[in-house]
Amino acid sequence: MEKALRRLKKKIDREGIIRDVRQKRYFEKPCEIKRRKRKIAAFNNMLRQRYENR
């Protein structure tokens, strides 16, 4: 039983179901969605540049 539960948790985590449910819990304006995505993209670009500069 514990093994099956562990497999289910791992599968849900990989697919991002819990993260999506938490984000959709409250309404988010389209401009806020764009702002959040821009912020994530900028952070990823910063990490990518740090990695390339090594």
PyMOL Python script that loads the backbone (N, CA, C, O; Angstrom):
from pymol import cmd

cmd.read_pdbstr("""\
ATOM      1  N   MET A   1       0.826  -1.198   0.000  1.00  0.00           N
ATOM      2  CA  MET A   1       0.000   0.000   0.000  1.00  0.00           C
ATOM      3  C   MET A   1       0.873   1.266   0.000  1.00  0.00           C
ATOM      4  O   MET A   1       0.612   2.209  -0.747  1.00  0.00           O
ATOM      5  N   GLU A   2       1.897   1.272   0.837  1.00  0.00           N
ATOM      6  CA  GLU A   2       2.770   2.450   0.917  1.00  0.00           C
ATOM      7  C   GLU A   2       3.529   2.667  -0.386  1.00  0.00           C
ATOM      8  O   GLU A   2       3.760   3.804  -0.796  1.00  0.00           O
ATOM      9  N   LYS A   3       3.914   1.572  -1.034  1.00  0.00           N
ATOM     10  CA  LYS A   3       4.644   1.680  -2.294  1.00  0.00           C
ATOM     11  C   LYS A   3       3.756   2.310  -3.373  1.00  0.00           C
ATOM     12  O   LYS A   3       4.218   3.143  -4.153  1.00  0.00           O
ATOM     13  N   ALA A   4       2.495   1.913  -3.413  1.00  0.00           N
ATOM     14  CA  ALA A   4       1.561   2.471  -4.398  1.00  0.00           C
ATOM     15  C   ALA A   4       1.324   3.958  -4.131  1.00  0.00           C
ATOM     16  O   ALA A   4       1.262   4.755  -5.066  1.00  0.00           O
ATOM     17  N   LEU A   5       1.194   4.327  -2.868  1.00  0.00           N
ATOM     18  CA  LEU A   5       0.989   5.724  -2.507  1.00  0.00           C
ATOM     19  C   LEU A   5       2.213   6.563  -2.888  1.00  0.00           C
ATOM     20  O   LEU A   5       2.072   7.684  -3.376  1.00  0.00           O
ATOM     21  N   ARG A   6       3.400   6.023  -2.665  1.00  0.00           N
ATOM     22  CA  ARG A   6       4.627   6.718  -3.017  1.00  0.00           C
ATOM     23  C   ARG A   6       4.713   6.917  -4.532  1.00  0.00           C
ATOM     24  O   ARG A   6       5.118   7.984  -4.993  1.00  0.00           O
ATOM     25  N   ARG A   7       4.334   5.893  -5.310  1.00  0.00           N
ATOM     26  CA  ARG A   7       4.348   6.014  -6.770  1.00  0.00           C
ATOM     27  C   ARG A   7       3.353   7.071  -7.236  1.00  0.00           C
ATOM     28  O   ARG A   7       3.644   7.846  -8.146  1.00  0.00           O
ATOM     29  N   LEU A   8       2.171   7.100  -6.606  1.00  0.00           N
ATOM     30  CA  LEU A   8       1.156   8.095  -6.964  1.00  0.00           C
ATOM     31  C   LEU A   8       1.653   9.504  -6.673  1.00  0.00           C
ATOM     32  O   LEU A   8       1.497  10.398  -7.505  1.00  0.00           O
ATOM     33  N   LYS A   9       2.248   9.714  -5.507  1.00  0.00           N
ATOM     34  CA  LYS A   9       2.763  11.028  -5.144  1.00  0.00           C
ATOM     35  C   LYS A   9       3.840  11.480  -6.126  1.00  0.00           C
ATOM     36  O   LYS A   9       3.864  12.641  -6.535  1.00  0.00           O
ATOM     37  N   LYS A  10       4.723  10.569  -6.502  1.00  0.00           N
ATOM     38  CA  LYS A  10       5.800  10.903  -7.425  1.00  0.00           C
ATOM     39  C   LYS A  10       5.231  11.279  -8.796  1.00  0.00           C
ATOM     40  O   LYS A  10       5.698  12.228  -9.425  1.00  0.00           O
ATOM     41  N   LYS A  11       4.222  10.532  -9.255  1.00  0.00           N
ATOM     42  CA  LYS A  11       3.610  10.820 -10.553  1.00  0.00           C
ATOM     43  C   LYS A  11       2.899  12.171 -10.538  1.00  0.00           C
ATOM     44  O   LYS A  11       3.019  12.943 -11.490  1.00  0.00           O
ATOM     45  N   ILE A  12       2.172  12.459  -9.483  1.00  0.00           N
ATOM     46  CA  ILE A  12       1.471  13.743  -9.352  1.00  0.00           C
ATOM     47  C   ILE A  12       2.473  14.885  -9.308  1.00  0.00           C
ATOM     48  O   ILE A  12       2.240  15.936  -9.905  1.00  0.00           O
ATOM     49  N   ASP A  13       3.582  14.694  -8.610  1.00  0.00           N
ATOM     50  CA  ASP A  13       4.605  15.738  -8.513  1.00  0.00           C
ATOM     51  C   ASP A  13       5.254  15.996  -9.872  1.00  0.00           C
ATOM     52  O   ASP A  13       5.489  17.149 -10.234  1.00  0.00           O
ATOM     53  N   ARG A  14       5.541  14.948 -10.620  1.00  0.00           N
ATOM     54  CA  ARG A  14       6.156  15.107 -11.941  1.00  0.00           C
ATOM     55  C   ARG A  14       5.240  15.850 -12.906  1.00  0.00           C
ATOM     56  O   ARG A  14       5.702  16.669 -13.700  1.00  0.00           O
ATOM     57  N   GLU A  15       3.951  15.565 -12.838  1.00  0.00           N
ATOM     58  CA  GLU A  15       3.006  16.190 -13.757  1.00  0.00           C
ATOM     59  C   GLU A  15       2.622  17.598 -13.335  1.00  0.00           C
ATOM     60  O   GLU A  15       2.034  18.336 -14.126  1.00  0.00           O
ATOM     61  N   GLY A  16       2.939  17.983 -12.117  1.00  0.00           N
ATOM     62  CA  GLY A  16       2.668  19.340 -11.653  1.00  0.00           C
ATOM     63  C   GLY A  16       1.208  19.597 -11.327  1.00  0.00           C
ATOM     64  O   GLY A  16       0.757  20.741 -11.396  1.00  0.00           O
ATOM     65  N   ILE A  17       0.470  18.575 -10.980  1.00  0.00           N
ATOM     66  CA  ILE A  17      -0.963  18.714 -10.711  1.00  0.00           C
ATOM     67  C   ILE A  17      -1.207  19.585  -9.484  1.00  0.00           C
ATOM     68  O   ILE A  17      -2.053  20.479  -9.520  1.00  0.00           O
ATOM     69  N   ILE A  18      -0.486  19.338  -8.413  1.00  0.00           N
ATOM     70  CA  ILE A  18      -0.687  20.100  -7.174  1.00  0.00           C
ATOM     71  C   ILE A  18      -0.361  21.571  -7.395  1.00  0.00           C
ATOM     72  O   ILE A  18      -1.082  22.448  -6.919  1.00  0.00           O
ATOM     73  N   ARG A  19       0.732  21.846  -8.122  1.00  0.00           N
ATOM     74  CA  ARG A  19       1.120  23.227  -8.403  1.00  0.00           C
ATOM     75  C   ARG A  19       0.023  23.936  -9.201  1.00  0.00           C
ATOM     76  O   ARG A  19      -0.311  25.086  -8.917  1.00  0.00           O
ATOM     77  N   ASP A  20      -0.534  23.246 -10.198  1.00  0.00           N
ATOM     78  CA  ASP A  20      -1.601  23.847 -11.007  1.00  0.00           C
ATOM     79  C   ASP A  20      -2.851  24.127 -10.178  1.00  0.00           C
ATOM     80  O   ASP A  20      -3.484  25.171 -10.338  1.00  0.00           O
ATOM     81  N   VAL A  21      -3.200  23.217  -9.312  1.00  0.00           N
ATOM     82  CA  VAL A  21      -4.393  23.398  -8.469  1.00  0.00           C
ATOM     83  C   VAL A  21      -4.214  24.599  -7.556  1.00  0.00           C
ATOM     84  O   VAL A  21      -5.143  25.385  -7.374  1.00  0.00           O
ATOM     85  N   ARG A  22      -3.027  24.747  -6.981  1.00  0.00           N
ATOM     86  CA  ARG A  22      -2.773  25.880  -6.095  1.00  0.00           C
ATOM     87  C   ARG A  22      -2.811  27.196  -6.849  1.00  0.00           C
ATOM     88  O   ARG A  22      -3.294  28.196  -6.318  1.00  0.00           O
ATOM     89  N   GLN A  23      -2.308  27.216  -8.087  1.00  0.00           N
ATOM     90  CA  GLN A  23      -2.332  28.443  -8.869  1.00  0.00           C
ATOM     91  C   GLN A  23      -3.748  28.807  -9.282  1.00  0.00           C
ATOM     92  O   GLN A  23      -4.085  29.990  -9.339  1.00  0.00           O
ATOM     93  N   LYS A  24      -4.570  27.834  -9.568  1.00  0.00           N
ATOM     94  CA  LYS A  24      -5.917  28.101 -10.059  1.00  0.00           C
ATOM     95  C   LYS A  24      -6.927  28.299  -8.930  1.00  0.00           C
ATOM     96  O   LYS A  24      -8.114  28.496  -9.187  1.00  0.00           O
ATOM     97  N   ARG A  25      -6.464  28.249  -7.694  1.00  0.00           N
ATOM     98  CA  ARG A  25      -7.360  28.400  -6.555  1.00  0.00           C
ATOM     99  C   ARG A  25      -8.014  29.784  -6.559  1.00  0.00           C
ATOM    100  O   ARG A  25      -9.185  29.920  -6.205  1.00  0.00           O
ATOM    101  N   TYR A  26      -7.259  30.808  -6.960  1.00  0.00           N
ATOM    102  CA  TYR A  26      -7.776  32.169  -6.998  1.00  0.00           C
ATOM    103  C   TYR A  26      -7.635  32.715  -8.408  1.00  0.00           C
ATOM    104  O   TYR A  26      -6.749  32.299  -9.155  1.00  0.00           O
ATOM    105  N   PHE A  27      -8.499  33.635  -8.766  1.00  0.00           N
ATOM    106  CA  PHE A  27      -8.443  34.248 -10.086  1.00  0.00           C
ATOM    107  C   PHE A  27      -7.210  35.125 -10.194  1.00  0.00           C
ATOM    108  O   PHE A  27      -6.868  35.857  -9.265  1.00  0.00           O
ATOM    109  N   GLU A  28      -6.554  35.044 -11.327  1.00  0.00           N
ATOM    110  CA  GLU A  28      -5.380  35.858 -11.578  1.00  0.00           C
ATOM    111  C   GLU A  28      -5.618  36.623 -12.883  1.00  0.00           C
ATOM    112  O   GLU A  28      -5.959  36.034 -13.909  1.00  0.00           O
ATOM    113  N   LYS A  29      -5.432  37.932 -12.826  1.00  0.00           N
ATOM    114  CA  LYS A  29      -5.653  38.754 -14.013  1.00  0.00           C
ATOM    115  C   LYS A  29      -4.661  38.362 -15.112  1.00  0.00           C
ATOM    116  O   LYS A  29      -3.558  37.899 -14.821  1.00  0.00           O
ATOM    117  N   PRO A  30      -5.057  38.548 -16.372  1.00  0.00           N
ATOM    118  CA  PRO A  30      -4.131  38.227 -17.468  1.00  0.00           C
ATOM    119  C   PRO A  30      -2.810  38.989 -17.378  1.00  0.00           C
ATOM    120  O   PRO A  30      -1.758  38.435 -17.698  1.00  0.00           O
ATOM    121  N   CYS A  31      -2.851  40.260 -16.945  1.00  0.00           N
ATOM    122  CA  CYS A  31      -1.595  41.014 -16.828  1.00  0.00           C
ATOM    123  C   CYS A  31      -0.714  40.431 -15.725  1.00  0.00           C
ATOM    124  O   CYS A  31       0.511  40.474 -15.833  1.00  0.00           O
ATOM    125  N   GLU A  32      -1.318  39.884 -14.665  1.00  0.00           N
ATOM    126  CA  GLU A  32      -0.534  39.269 -13.597  1.00  0.00           C
ATOM    127  C   GLU A  32       0.101  37.966 -14.067  1.00  0.00           C
ATOM    128  O   GLU A  32       1.218  37.631 -13.670  1.00  0.00           O
ATOM    129  N   ILE A  33      -0.618  37.234 -14.915  1.00  0.00           N
ATOM    130  CA  ILE A  33      -0.072  35.995 -15.470  1.00  0.00           C
ATOM    131  C   ILE A  33       1.143  36.314 -16.326  1.00  0.00           C
ATOM    132  O   ILE A  33       2.177  35.654 -16.219  1.00  0.00           O
ATOM    133  N   LYS A  34       1.015  37.337 -17.181  1.00  0.00           N
ATOM    134  CA  LYS A  34       2.136  37.738 -18.040  1.00  0.00           C
ATOM    135  C   LYS A  34       3.319  38.199 -17.205  1.00  0.00           C
ATOM    136  O   LYS A  34       4.464  37.855 -17.502  1.00  0.00           O
ATOM    137  N   ARG A  35       3.049  38.975 -16.161  1.00  0.00           N
ATOM    138  CA  ARG A  35       4.120  39.480 -15.297  1.00  0.00           C
ATOM    139  C   ARG A  35       4.850  38.323 -14.626  1.00  0.00           C
ATOM    140  O   ARG A  35       6.079  38.315 -14.554  1.00  0.00           O
ATOM    141  N   ARG A  36       4.090  37.348 -14.136  1.00  0.00           N
ATOM    142  CA  ARG A  36       4.697  36.198 -13.467  1.00  0.00           C
ATOM    143  C   ARG A  36       5.559  35.395 -14.441  1.00  0.00           C
ATOM    144  O   ARG A  36       6.657  34.961 -14.093  1.00  0.00           O
ATOM    145  N   LYS A  37       5.054  35.198 -15.666  1.00  0.00           N
ATOM    146  CA  LYS A  37       5.812  34.442 -16.652  1.00  0.00           C
ATOM    147  C   LYS A  37       7.077  35.182 -17.076  1.00  0.00           C
ATOM    148  O   LYS A  37       8.118  34.561 -17.290  1.00  0.00           O
ATOM    149  N   ARG A  38       6.991  36.524 -17.197  1.00  0.00           N
ATOM    150  CA  ARG A  38       8.179  37.309 -17.536  1.00  0.00           C
ATOM    151  C   ARG A  38       9.231  37.201 -16.436  1.00  0.00           C
ATOM    152  O   ARG A  38      10.428  37.106 -16.709  1.00  0.00           O
ATOM    153  N   LYS A  39       8.761  37.217 -15.186  1.00  0.00           N
ATOM    154  CA  LYS A  39       9.679  37.122 -14.051  1.00  0.00           C
ATOM    155  C   LYS A  39      10.385  35.767 -14.040  1.00  0.00           C
ATOM    156  O   LYS A  39      11.589  35.696 -13.792  1.00  0.00           O
ATOM    157  N   ILE A  40       9.648  34.705 -14.304  1.00  0.00           N
ATOM    158  CA  ILE A  40      10.236  33.363 -14.351  1.00  0.00           C
ATOM    159  C   ILE A  40      11.231  33.262 -15.499  1.00  0.00           C
ATOM    160  O   ILE A  40      12.307  32.686 -15.340  1.00  0.00           O
ATOM    161  N   ALA A  41      10.875  33.823 -16.663  1.00  0.00           N
ATOM    162  CA  ALA A  41      11.767  33.784 -17.822  1.00  0.00           C
ATOM    163  C   ALA A  41      13.050  34.562 -17.545  1.00  0.00           C
ATOM    164  O   ALA A  41      14.133  34.110 -17.917  1.00  0.00           O
ATOM    165  N   ALA A  42      12.948  35.715 -16.904  1.00  0.00           N
ATOM    166  CA  ALA A  42      14.130  36.511 -16.596  1.00  0.00           C
ATOM    167  C   ALA A  42      15.050  35.752 -15.628  1.00  0.00           C
ATOM    168  O   ALA A  42      16.272  35.778 -15.777  1.00  0.00           O
ATOM    169  N   PHE A  43      14.463  35.090 -14.656  1.00  0.00           N
ATOM    170  CA  PHE A  43      15.249  34.311 -13.696  1.00  0.00           C
ATOM    171  C   PHE A  43      15.965  33.158 -14.403  1.00  0.00           C
ATOM    172  O   PHE A  43      17.145  32.908 -14.156  1.00  0.00           O
ATOM    173  N   ASN A  44      15.242  32.459 -15.283  1.00  0.00           N
ATOM    174  CA  ASN A  44      15.858  31.352 -16.011  1.00  0.00           C
ATOM    175  C   ASN A  44      16.983  31.844 -16.916  1.00  0.00           C
ATOM    176  O   ASN A  44      18.012  31.179 -17.037  1.00  0.00           O
ATOM    177  N   ASN A  45      16.800  32.999 -17.553  1.00  0.00           N
ATOM    178  CA  ASN A  45      17.855  33.568 -18.393  1.00  0.00           C
ATOM    179  C   ASN A  45      19.086  33.921 -17.572  1.00  0.00           C
ATOM    180  O   ASN A  45      20.215  33.703 -18.012  1.00  0.00           O
ATOM    181  N   MET A  46      18.867  34.468 -16.378  1.00  0.00           N
ATOM    182  CA  MET A  46      19.976  34.809 -15.504  1.00  0.00           C
ATOM    183  C   MET A  46      20.760  33.540 -15.132  1.00  0.00           C
ATOM    184  O   MET A  46      21.991  33.537 -15.160  1.00  0.00           O
ATOM    185  N   LEU A  47      20.044  32.473 -14.787  1.00  0.00           N
ATOM    186  CA  LEU A  47      20.716  31.225 -14.438  1.00  0.00           C
ATOM    187  C   LEU A  47      21.474  30.660 -15.635  1.00  0.00           C
ATOM    188  O   LEU A  47      22.592  30.165 -15.492  1.00  0.00           O
ATOM    189  N   ARG A  48      20.862  30.735 -16.816  1.00  0.00           N
ATOM    190  CA  ARG A  48      21.492  30.221 -18.021  1.00  0.00           C
ATOM    191  C   ARG A  48      22.781  30.991 -18.320  1.00  0.00           C
ATOM    192  O   ARG A  48      23.788  30.392 -18.696  1.00  0.00           O
ATOM    193  N   GLN A  49      22.751  32.319 -18.153  1.00  0.00           N
ATOM    194  CA  GLN A  49      23.944  33.127 -18.404  1.00  0.00           C
ATOM    195  C   GLN A  49      25.040  32.839 -17.396  1.00  0.00           C
ATOM    196  O   GLN A  49      26.218  32.805 -17.751  1.00  0.00           O
ATOM    197  N   ARG A  50      24.666  32.631 -16.148  1.00  0.00           N
ATOM    198  CA  ARG A  50      25.652  32.282 -15.125  1.00  0.00           C
ATOM    199  C   ARG A  50      26.336  30.974 -15.481  1.00  0.00           C
ATOM    200  O   ARG A  50      27.549  30.826 -15.331  1.00  0.00           O
ATOM    201  N   TYR A  51      25.527  30.017 -15.960  1.00  0.00           N
ATOM    202  CA  TYR A  51      26.069  28.703 -16.308  1.00  0.00           C
ATOM    203  C   TYR A  51      27.000  28.802 -17.511  1.00  0.00           C
ATOM    204  O   TYR A  51      28.039  28.143 -17.551  1.00  0.00           O
ATOM    205  N   GLU A  52      26.630  29.623 -18.491  1.00  0.00           N
ATOM    206  CA  GLU A  52      27.443  29.761 -19.698  1.00  0.00           C
ATOM    207  C   GLU A  52      28.738  30.511 -19.424  1.00  0.00           C
ATOM    208  O   GLU A  52      29.736  30.264 -20.101  1.00  0.00           O
ATOM    209  N   ASN A  53      28.755  31.413 -18.460  1.00  0.00           N
ATOM    210  CA  ASN A  53      29.954  32.191 -18.151  1.00  0.00           C
ATOM    211  C   ASN A  53      31.006  31.393 -17.390  1.00  0.00           C
ATOM    212  O   ASN A  53      32.136  31.858 -17.238  1.00  0.00           O
ATOM    213  N   ARG A  54      30.670  30.240 -16.926  1.00  0.00           N
ATOM    214  CA  ARG A  54      31.634  29.425 -16.172  1.00  0.00           C
ATOM    215  C   ARG A  54      32.722  28.946 -17.039  1.00  0.00           C
ATOM    216  O   ARG A  54      33.621  28.246 -16.573  1.00  0.00           O
TER     217      ARG A  54
END
""", "prot")
cmd.dss("prot")
cmd.show_as("cartoon", "prot")
cmd.util.cbc("prot")
cmd.orient("prot")
